[in-house]
Amino acid sequence: MTPEELSNLNVNKIVDARGTACPGPLLAAKKAIGEIGSGDIMEILSSDEGTKRDIPKWADKKGHSYLGTIEESGYFKIYMKKA
């Protein structure tokens, strides 16, 4: 998805893991995924570079859909859809 499409998504859950180092953002996302329903969109905010790689790998492994990443000033917005 394009950054514009990602920005216009209806996000059901925002996980703010900025300021935490790996594996903090991934652990926060794993906890939060249980709080949303199937087909819901989750946005993970992270300042850890490794999260850009970790979240898509985890999402794929668990059958969720990685939708894309937007790079902001000093952090990333990572979007995924729960299976």
MOPAC internal coordinates of N, CA, C and O (Angstrom, degrees):
PM7 1SCF
backbone

  N    0.0000 0     0.00 0     0.00 0    0    0    0
  C    1.4545 1     0.00 0     0.00 0    1    0    0
  C    1.5265 1   109.72 1     0.00 0    2    1    0
  O    1.2310 1   121.15 1   -29.28 1    3    2    1
  N    1.3094 1   115.41 1   150.72 1    3    2    1
  C    1.4623 1   119.92 1   178.03 1    5    3    2
  C    1.5278 1   109.62 1   -77.01 1    6    5    3
  O    1.2310 1   120.17 1   -21.60 1    7    6    5
  N    1.3388 1   117.28 1   158.40 1    7    6    5
  C    1.4678 1   119.18 1   176.87 1    9    7    6
  C    1.5380 1   112.32 1   -55.22 1   10    9    7
  O    1.2310 1   120.27 1   143.55 1   11   10    9
  N    1.3370 1   117.09 1   -36.45 1   11   10    9
  C    1.4634 1   120.16 1   179.18 1   13   11   10
  C    1.5277 1   110.51 1   -65.26 1   14   13   11
  O    1.2310 1   120.23 1   136.17 1   15   14   13
  N    1.3364 1   117.16 1   -43.83 1   15   14   13
  C    1.4644 1   120.75 1   178.04 1   17   15   14
  C    1.5296 1   110.89 1   -62.76 1   18   17   15
  O    1.2310 1   120.53 1   138.22 1   19   18   17
  N    1.3305 1   116.59 1   -41.78 1   19   18   17
  C    1.4649 1   120.59 1   178.93 1   21   19   18
  C    1.5279 1   110.63 1   -62.75 1   22   21   19
  O    1.2310 1   120.31 1   138.31 1   23   22   21
  N    1.3236 1   117.01 1   -41.69 1   23   22   21
  C    1.4673 1   121.70 1  -179.34 1   25   23   22
  C    1.5261 1   112.07 1   -64.05 1   26   25   23
  O    1.2310 1   120.45 1   153.75 1   27   26   25
  N    1.3284 1   116.75 1   -26.25 1   27   26   25
  C    1.4611 1   121.20 1  -177.48 1   29   27   26
  C    1.5270 1   113.68 1   -94.34 1   30   29   27
  O    1.2310 1   119.93 1  -176.70 1   31   30   29
  N    1.3235 1   117.73 1     3.30 1   31   30   29
  C    1.4628 1   120.76 1   179.01 1   33   31   30
  C    1.5263 1   111.22 1   -66.47 1   34   33   31
  O    1.2310 1   120.92 1   -31.65 1   35   34   33
  N    1.3118 1   115.84 1   148.35 1   35   34   33
  C    1.4647 1   121.68 1   173.52 1   37   35   34
  C    1.5293 1   106.95 1   -86.43 1   38   37   35
  O    1.2310 1   120.55 1   -81.06 1   39   38   37
  N    1.3264 1   116.56 1    98.94 1   39   38   37
  C    1.4659 1   122.35 1  -175.53 1   41   39   38
  C    1.5311 1   109.79 1   -84.52 1   42   41   39
  O    1.2310 1   121.07 1   -50.35 1   43   42   41
  N    1.3378 1   115.57 1   129.65 1   43   42   41
  C    1.4648 1   121.30 1  -179.72 1   45   43   42
  C    1.5250 1   112.89 1   -90.90 1   46   45   43
  O    1.2310 1   120.33 1   154.30 1   47   46   45
  N    1.3382 1   116.98 1   -25.70 1   47   46   45
  C    1.4699 1   121.07 1  -176.74 1   49   47   46
  C    1.5237 1   108.60 1  -148.37 1   50   49   47
  O    1.2310 1   120.82 1   -48.30 1   51   50   49
  N    1.3365 1   116.04 1   131.70 1   51   50   49
  C    1.4642 1   121.31 1   174.69 1   53   51   50
  C    1.5201 1   107.71 1  -113.56 1   54   53   51
  O    1.2310 1   121.29 1   -52.31 1   55   54   53
  N    1.3298 1   115.14 1   127.69 1   55   54   53
  C    1.4602 1   122.00 1   178.08 1   57   55   54
  C    1.5265 1   106.87 1  -111.11 1   58   57   55
  O    1.2310 1   120.43 1   -68.61 1   59   58   57
  N    1.3279 1   116.79 1   111.39 1   59   58   57
  C    1.4636 1   120.59 1  -179.26 1   61   59   58
  C    1.5226 1   109.28 1   -96.47 1   62   61   59
  O    1.2310 1   121.26 1   -80.69 1   63   62   61
  N    1.3343 1   115.19 1    99.31 1   63   62   61
  C    1.4564 1   121.26 1  -179.40 1   65   63   62
  C    1.5302 1   111.01 1  -111.41 1   66   65   63
  O    1.2310 1   120.86 1  -158.20 1   67   66   65
  N    1.3275 1   115.95 1    21.80 1   67   66   65
  C    1.4712 1   118.94 1   178.04 1   69   67   66
  C    1.5187 1   109.30 1   -64.13 1   70   69   67
  O    1.2310 1   121.38 1   -39.64 1   71   70   69
  N    1.3169 1   114.97 1   140.36 1   71   70   69
  C    1.4566 1   119.87 1   178.53 1   73   71   70
  C    1.5216 1   113.58 1    89.81 1   74   73   71
  O    1.2310 1   120.02 1   174.38 1   75   74   73
  N    1.3311 1   117.56 1    -5.62 1   75   74   73
  C    1.4618 1   119.68 1   176.21 1   77   75   74
  C    1.5233 1   109.04 1  -104.11 1   78   77   75
  O    1.2310 1   121.17 1   -36.23 1   79   78   77
  N    1.3124 1   115.37 1   143.77 1   79   78   77
  C    1.4604 1   120.97 1  -179.69 1   81   79   78
  C    1.5273 1   109.79 1   -91.59 1   82   81   79
  O    1.2310 1   121.37 1   -17.87 1   83   82   81
  N    1.3098 1   114.99 1   162.13 1   83   82   81
  C    1.4601 1   121.74 1   176.91 1   85   83   82
  C    1.5314 1   109.02 1   -54.85 1   86   85   83
  O    1.2310 1   118.52 1   -45.76 1   87   86   85
  N    1.3022 1   120.42 1   134.24 1   87   86   85
  C    1.4675 1   128.33 1     8.01 1   89   87   86
  C    1.5276 1   114.01 1   -97.53 1   90   89   87
  O    1.2310 1   119.33 1  -159.31 1   91   90   89
  N    1.3329 1   118.88 1    20.69 1   91   90   89
  C    1.4548 1   122.25 1  -176.58 1   93   91   90
  C    1.5225 1   115.56 1   -51.43 1   94   93   91
  O    1.2310 1   119.30 1   128.32 1   95   94   93
  N    1.3580 1   118.94 1   -51.68 1   95   94   93
  C    1.4612 1   119.28 1  -179.54 1   97   95   94
  C    1.5317 1   113.15 1   -61.45 1   98   97   95
  O    1.2310 1   120.27 1   140.59 1   99   98   97
  N    1.3156 1   117.09 1   -39.41 1   99   98   97
  C    1.4641 1   120.65 1   179.02 1  101   99   98
  C    1.5243 1   110.66 1   -66.35 1  102  101   99
  O    1.2310 1   120.00 1   137.57 1  103  102  101
  N    1.3140 1   117.61 1   -42.43 1  103  102  101
  C    1.4684 1   120.63 1   178.67 1  105  103  102
  C    1.5279 1   110.71 1   -64.18 1  106  105  103
  O    1.2310 1   120.18 1   140.74 1  107  106  105
  N    1.3277 1   117.26 1   -39.26 1  107  106  105
  C    1.4700 1   120.98 1   177.76 1  109  107  106
  C    1.5286 1   110.59 1   -64.29 1  110  109  107
  O    1.2310 1   120.56 1   140.04 1  111  110  109
  N    1.3264 1   116.54 1   -39.96 1  111  110  109
  C    1.4667 1   120.74 1   178.53 1  113  111  110
  C    1.5280 1   110.89 1   -66.59 1  114  113  111
  O    1.2310 1   120.41 1   138.99 1  115  114  113
  N    1.3325 1   116.81 1   -41.01 1  115  114  113
  C    1.4698 1   120.63 1   178.79 1  117  115  114
  C    1.5244 1   110.96 1   -61.90 1  118  117  115
  O    1.2310 1   120.40 1   140.94 1  119  118  117
  N    1.3243 1   116.83 1   -39.06 1  119  118  117
  C    1.4596 1   120.82 1   179.00 1  121  119  118
  C    1.5315 1   110.09 1   -68.48 1  122  121  119
  O    1.2310 1   120.49 1   135.06 1  123  122  121
  N    1.3223 1   116.67 1   -44.94 1  123  122  121
  C    1.4684 1   121.93 1  -175.07 1  125  123  122
  C    1.5227 1   113.40 1   -70.15 1  126  125  123
  O    1.2310 1   119.67 1   152.69 1  127  126  125
  N    1.3233 1   118.24 1   -27.31 1  127  126  125
  C    1.4663 1   120.29 1  -177.11 1  129  127  126
  C    1.5278 1   110.90 1   -61.81 1  130  129  127
  O    1.2310 1   120.53 1   151.87 1  131  130  129
  N    1.3272 1   116.60 1   -28.13 1  131  130  129
  C    1.4570 1   120.61 1   178.42 1  133  131  130
  C    1.5200 1   113.72 1   -74.28 1  134  133  131
  O    1.2310 1   120.65 1   168.93 1  135  134  133
  N    1.3349 1   116.36 1   -11.07 1  135  134  133
  C    1.4544 1   121.60 1  -177.37 1  137  135  134
  C    1.5267 1   113.29 1   -95.44 1  138  137  135
  O    1.2310 1   120.51 1   178.64 1  139  138  137
  N    1.3397 1   116.63 1    -1.36 1  139  138  137
  C    1.4605 1   120.27 1   179.79 1  141  139  138
  C    1.5254 1   110.04 1  -121.99 1  142  141  139
  O    1.2310 1   121.10 1   -17.79 1  143  142  141
  N    1.3168 1   115.51 1   162.21 1  143  142  141
  C    1.4536 1   120.80 1  -178.13 1  145  143  142
  C    1.5185 1   112.67 1   -91.26 1  146  145  143
  O    1.2310 1   121.25 1   -12.18 1  147  146  145
  N    1.3032 1   115.22 1   167.82 1  147  146  145
  C    1.4595 1   122.18 1   177.16 1  149  147  146
  C    1.5276 1   110.21 1   -59.00 1  150  149  147
  O    1.2310 1   120.85 1   -47.99 1  151  150  149
  N    1.3228 1   115.99 1   132.01 1  151  150  149
  C    1.4611 1   121.51 1  -178.74 1  153  151  150
  C    1.5152 1   114.36 1    88.28 1  154  153  151
  O    1.2310 1   120.49 1   172.34 1  155  154  153
  N    1.3433 1   116.67 1    -7.66 1  155  154  153
  C    1.4648 1   120.45 1   178.86 1  157  155  154
  C    1.5292 1   110.85 1   -75.62 1  158  157  155
  O    1.2310 1   121.23 1   -25.22 1  159  158  157
  N    1.3206 1   115.26 1   154.78 1  159  158  157
  C    1.4693 1   122.59 1  -179.06 1  161  159  158
  C    1.5258 1   109.80 1  -103.04 1  162  161  159
  O    1.2310 1   121.26 1   -45.22 1  163  162  161
  N    1.3273 1   115.19 1   134.78 1  163  162  161
  C    1.4623 1   121.20 1   176.49 1  165  163  162
  C    1.5235 1   108.60 1  -119.77 1  166  165  163
  O    1.2310 1   121.41 1   -41.93 1  167  166  165
  N    1.3376 1   114.90 1   138.07 1  167  166  165
  C    1.4664 1   122.13 1   176.79 1  169  167  166
  C    1.5180 1   107.14 1  -113.30 1  170  169  167
  O    1.2310 1   120.59 1   -55.77 1  171  170  169
  N    1.3331 1   116.48 1   124.23 1  171  170  169
  C    1.4642 1   121.27 1   178.78 1  173  171  170
  C    1.5246 1   107.66 1  -108.35 1  174  173  171
  O    1.2310 1   120.74 1   -55.48 1  175  174  173
  N    1.3290 1   116.18 1   124.52 1  175  174  173
  C    1.4679 1   121.90 1   176.55 1  177  175  174
  C    1.5131 1   107.35 1   -99.86 1  178  177  175
  O    1.2310 1   120.68 1   -55.24 1  179  178  177
  N    1.3260 1   116.31 1   124.76 1  179  178  177
  C    1.4623 1   119.73 1  -177.49 1  181  179  178
  C    1.5216 1   111.00 1  -146.45 1  182  181  179
  O    1.2310 1   121.10 1   -38.13 1  183  182  181
  N    1.3128 1   115.50 1   141.87 1  183  182  181
  C    1.4623 1   121.10 1   175.04 1  185  183  182
  C    1.5316 1   110.61 1  -101.80 1  186  185  183
  O    1.2310 1   120.32 1  -179.50 1  187  186  185
  N    1.3323 1   116.99 1     0.50 1  187  186  185
  C    1.4622 1   122.00 1  -179.86 1  189  187  186
  C    1.5260 1   110.21 1   -89.06 1  190  189  187
  O    1.2310 1   120.66 1   -59.18 1  191  190  189
  N    1.3163 1   116.35 1   120.82 1  191  190  189
  C    1.4712 1   123.01 1  -177.15 1  193  191  190
  C    1.5392 1   112.45 1   -54.89 1  194  193  191
  O    1.2310 1   120.31 1   141.97 1  195  194  193
  N    1.3170 1   117.00 1   -38.03 1  195  194  193
  C    1.4616 1   121.20 1  -176.99 1  197  195  194
  C    1.5177 1   113.93 1   -65.78 1  198  197  195
  O    1.2310 1   120.21 1   158.60 1  199  198  197
  N    1.3177 1   117.21 1   -21.40 1  199  198  197
  C    1.4555 1   121.32 1  -178.83 1  201  199  198
  C    1.5231 1   111.41 1   -63.06 1  202  201  199
  O    1.2310 1   120.20 1   147.90 1  203  202  201
  N    1.3461 1   117.23 1   -32.10 1  203  202  201
  C    1.4668 1   121.08 1   179.13 1  205  203  202
  C    1.5265 1   111.12 1   -59.26 1  206  205  203
  O    1.2310 1   120.42 1   152.59 1  207  206  205
  N    1.3054 1   116.80 1   -27.41 1  207  206  205
  C    1.4594 1   122.44 1  -179.03 1  209  207  206
  C    1.5355 1   110.56 1   -97.99 1  210  209  207
  O    1.2310 1   120.21 1   141.50 1  211  210  209
  N    1.3269 1   117.21 1   -38.50 1  211  210  209
  C    1.4652 1   121.46 1  -174.89 1  213  211  210
  C    1.5287 1   113.53 1   -68.15 1  214  213  211
  O    1.2310 1   119.88 1   134.90 1  215  214  213
  N    1.3244 1   117.83 1   -45.10 1  215  214  213
  C    1.4703 1   121.16 1  -176.69 1  217  215  214
  C    1.5376 1   111.41 1   -63.56 1  218  217  215
  O    1.2310 1   119.19 1   131.32 1  219  218  217
  N    1.3444 1   119.15 1   -48.68 1  219  218  217
  C    1.4713 1   117.97 1   178.04 1  221  219  218
  C    1.5340 1   113.35 1   -59.83 1  222  221  219
  O    1.2310 1   120.13 1   140.82 1  223  222  221
  N    1.3407 1   117.36 1   -39.18 1  223  222  221
  C    1.4704 1   120.40 1   178.86 1  225  223  222
  C    1.5256 1   110.91 1   -64.76 1  226  225  223
  O    1.2310 1   120.28 1   135.46 1  227  226  225
  N    1.3204 1   117.07 1   -44.54 1  227  226  225
  C    1.4612 1   121.58 1   179.44 1  229  227  226
  C    1.5255 1   110.65 1   -64.84 1  230  229  227
  O    1.2310 1   120.44 1   135.06 1  231  230  229
  N    1.3414 1   116.77 1   -44.94 1  231  230  229
  C    1.4642 1   120.97 1   179.98 1  233  231  230
  C    1.5278 1   110.53 1   -58.37 1  234  233  231
  O    1.2310 1   120.56 1   133.83 1  235  234  233
  N    1.3167 1   116.54 1   -46.17 1  235  234  233
  C    1.4635 1   121.14 1  -179.93 1  237  235  234
  C    1.5303 1   110.89 1   -62.98 1  238  237  235
  O    1.2310 1   120.42 1   136.69 1  239  238  237
  N    1.3140 1   116.79 1   -43.31 1  239  238  237
  C    1.4672 1   122.09 1  -179.53 1  241  239  238
  C    1.5297 1   111.33 1   -60.81 1  242  241  239
  O    1.2310 1   120.57 1   143.87 1  243  242  241
  N    1.3445 1   116.51 1   -36.13 1  243  242  241
  C    1.4644 1   121.72 1  -176.78 1  245  243  242
  C    1.5339 1   113.27 1   -93.10 1  246  245  243
  O    1.2310 1   120.26 1   178.13 1  247  246  245
  N    1.3347 1   117.10 1    -1.87 1  247  246  245
  C    1.4571 1   120.45 1   178.40 1  249  247  246
  C    1.5205 1   114.82 1    87.83 1  250  249  247
  O    1.2310 1   120.33 1  -173.12 1  251  250  249
  N    1.3352 1   116.97 1     6.88 1  251  250  249
  C    1.4617 1   121.05 1   176.49 1  253  251  250
  C    1.5301 1   108.39 1   -83.24 1  254  253  251
  O    1.2310 1   120.17 1   -13.04 1  255  254  253
  N    1.3159 1   117.27 1   166.96 1  255  254  253
  C    1.4630 1   121.48 1  -179.60 1  257  255  254
  C    1.5273 1   110.87 1  -105.97 1  258  257  255
  O    1.2310 1   121.28 1   -59.07 1  259  258  257
  N    1.3261 1   115.16 1   120.93 1  259  258  257
  C    1.4608 1   120.39 1   172.21 1  261  259  258
  C    1.5223 1   106.31 1   -80.62 1  262  261  259
  O    1.2310 1   120.14 1   -54.89 1  263  262  261
  N    1.3347 1   117.33 1   125.11 1  263  262  261
  C    1.4576 1   121.15 1  -175.41 1  265  263  262
  C    1.5221 1   113.66 1   -98.89 1  266  265  263
  O    1.2310 1   120.20 1   153.13 1  267  266  265
  N    1.3329 1   117.22 1   -26.87 1  267  266  265
  C    1.4558 1   119.82 1   179.33 1  269  267  266
  C    1.5126 1   112.38 1   147.56 1  270  269  267
  O    1.2310 1   121.75 1    -4.78 1  271  270  269
  N    1.3245 1   114.25 1   175.22 1  271  270  269
  C    1.4643 1   122.10 1  -177.35 1  273  271  270
  C    1.5230 1   109.63 1  -132.83 1  274  273  271
  O    1.2310 1   120.88 1   -41.46 1  275  274  273
  N    1.3151 1   115.92 1   138.54 1  275  274  273
  C    1.4635 1   122.20 1   172.34 1  277  275  274
  C    1.5229 1   106.63 1  -113.55 1  278  277  275
  O    1.2310 1   120.75 1   -51.05 1  279  278  277
  N    1.3318 1   116.18 1   128.95 1  279  278  277
  C    1.4624 1   120.44 1   177.20 1  281  279  278
  C    1.5189 1   108.62 1   -92.07 1  282  281  279
  O    1.2310 1   121.51 1   -59.63 1  283  282  281
  N    1.3301 1   114.72 1   120.37 1  283  282  281
  C    1.4627 1   121.42 1   176.03 1  285  283  282
  C    1.5288 1   107.33 1  -103.95 1  286  285  283
  O    1.2310 1   120.40 1     1.65 1  287  286  285
  N    1.3125 1   116.84 1  -178.35 1  287  286  285
  C    1.4543 1   120.92 1   179.10 1  289  287  286
  C    1.5336 1   109.49 1   -74.40 1  290  289  287
  O    1.2310 1   120.32 1   -77.11 1  291  290  289
  N    1.3242 1   116.99 1   102.89 1  291  290  289
  C    1.4546 1   122.08 1   176.34 1  293  291  290
  C    1.5212 1   115.79 1    90.36 1  294  293  291
  O    1.2310 1   119.88 1   177.83 1  295  294  293
  N    1.3358 1   117.84 1    -2.17 1  295  294  293
  C    1.4686 1   119.75 1   177.74 1  297  295  294
  C    1.5288 1   110.76 1  -158.74 1  298  297  295
  O    1.2310 1   121.34 1    -6.57 1  299  298  297
  N    1.3161 1   115.04 1   173.43 1  299  298  297
  C    1.4538 1   122.33 1  -178.77 1  301  299  298
  C    1.5198 1   110.16 1  -121.65 1  302  301  299
  O    1.2310 1   120.62 1   -31.18 1  303  302  301
  N    1.3307 1   116.41 1   148.82 1  303  302  301
  C    1.4607 1   122.93 1   170.75 1  305  303  302
  C    1.5231 1   105.45 1  -112.19 1  306  305  303
  O    1.2310 1   120.69 1   -63.82 1  307  306  305
  N    1.3162 1   116.28 1   116.18 1  307  306  305
  C    1.4576 1   121.93 1  -177.50 1  309  307  306
  C    1.5252 1   108.20 1  -112.15 1  310  309  307
  O    1.2310 1   120.81 1   -49.85 1  311  310  309
  N    1.3184 1   116.06 1   130.15 1  311  310  309
  C    1.4605 1   121.13 1  -175.10 1  313  311  310
  C    1.5223 1   110.66 1  -113.89 1  314  313  311
  O    1.2310 1   121.45 1   -42.51 1  315  314  313
  N    1.3420 1   114.83 1   137.49 1  315  314  313
  C    1.4559 1   120.28 1   175.49 1  317  315  314
  C    1.5162 1   109.97 1  -145.88 1  318  317  315
  O    1.2310 1   121.38 1   -24.73 1  319  318  317
  N    1.3349 1   114.96 1   155.27 1  319  318  317
  C    1.4627 1   121.87 1   178.48 1  321  319  318
  C    1.5095 1   107.97 1  -114.70 1  322  321  319
  O    1.2310 1   120.68 1   -49.47 1  323  322  321
  N    1.3406 1   116.30 1   130.53 1  323  322  321
  C    1.4660 1   121.21 1  -179.49 1  325  323  322
  C    1.5306 1   110.07 1   -71.80 1  326  325  323
  O    1.2310 1   121.05 1   -42.19 1  327  326  325
  N    1.3194 1   115.59 1   137.81 1  327  326  325
  C    1.4714 1   121.13 1   179.55 1  329  327  326
  C    1.5111 1   110.86 1   -67.52 1  330  329  327
  O    1.2310 1   120.10 1   180.00 1  331  330  329

